[in-house]
Amino acid sequence: MKMLAVYDIADPRRLNRVAKIFKDYGVRVQYSKFELDPAGEAVFRMLQKRIADTIDEDRDGVKYIPLCRICESRIEIIGQGRYVEPDKEFYIL
């Protein structure tokens, strides 16, 4: 099942670590939002543990929102549909 992960991390170092973890499981769609597609419940639990081990629960927050197939098919995008990190270069071959 696809999932939307949104987060608010107080410390820049933890913020970068959280983003790197989410990149292992999905695609960044906005600065603090990832569309995740974990391969099964065990993989999702592993993701949650990695995030929980990284954040400070007193200062940071992470929310996982399941996207059912019907909800996913109804997603509407206005403007950019995918986040592109401005400091990365892309080559088209």
C-alpha positions in Angstrom: 0.0 0.0 0.0 1.3 3.4 -0.9 1.7 5.9 1.9 2.3 9.6 2.3 4.8 10.6 4.9 4.9 14.2 6.2 7.2 15.5 8.8 8.4 18.4 10.8 11.9 18.0 12.2 13.4 20.7 14.5 17.1 20.0 14.0 18.7 20.3 10.5 21.0 17.3 11.1 18.0 15.1 12.0 16.0 16.6 9.2 18.7 15.5 6.7 18.9 12.0 8.2 15.1 11.6 8.1 15.0 12.7 4.4 17.8 10.2 3.5 15.9 7.4 5.2 12.7 8.2 3.3 14.6 8.3 0.0 15.3 4.6 0.6 11.5 3.9 0.5 10.0 6.4 -1.8 10.0 9.7 -3.7 10.1 13.2 -2.4 7.1 15.2 -3.6 7.5 18.3 -1.6 10.2 19.5 0.9 8.8 17.6 3.9 6.6 15.1 2.1 7.4 11.7 0.6 5.2 9.2 -1.3 6.3 5.8 0.0 5.8 2.4 -1.5 7.1 0.0 1.2 7.2 -3.6 0.0 5.0 -5.1 2.7 4.3 -4.7 6.4 7.8 -5.9 7.6 9.5 -3.3 5.4 7.2 -0.6 6.6 7.9 -1.5 10.3 11.6 -1.3 9.5 11.1 2.2 8.1 9.2 3.3 11.1 11.9 1.9 13.5 14.6 3.7 11.5 12.7 7.0 11.7 11.8 6.5 15.4 15.5 5.9 16.2 16.4 9.1 14.4 13.9 11.7 15.6 13.5 13.4 19.0 9.9 12.6 19.8 9.7 15.6 22.1 10.6 18.1 19.3 9.9 16.3 16.0 6.8 14.9 14.3 6.2 12.3 11.6 2.8 11.3 10.2 2.1 8.3 7.9 -1.0 8.6 5.9 -2.1 5.5 4.0 -3.2 6.0 0.4 -5.8 3.4 -0.8 -6.0 2.7 -4.5 -9.2 4.8 -4.8 -7.6 7.8 -3.0 -4.3 7.4 -5.0 -6.3 7.5 -8.3 -8.0 10.7 -7.2 -4.8 12.7 -6.5 -4.8 16.0 -8.3 -1.6 17.9 -9.0 -1.4 21.6 -9.9 2.0 22.7 -11.0 5.0 20.6 -10.2 4.1 17.0 -9.5 7.5 15.9 -8.1 10.0 17.7 -6.0 13.4 18.2 -7.6 16.2 19.1 -5.3 17.6 22.4 -6.5 21.3 21.5 -5.7 21.3 18.4 -7.8 22.3 18.3 -11.5 20.6 16.1 -14.0 21.9 14.8 -17.3 19.6 13.7 -20.0 21.2 11.2 -22.4 
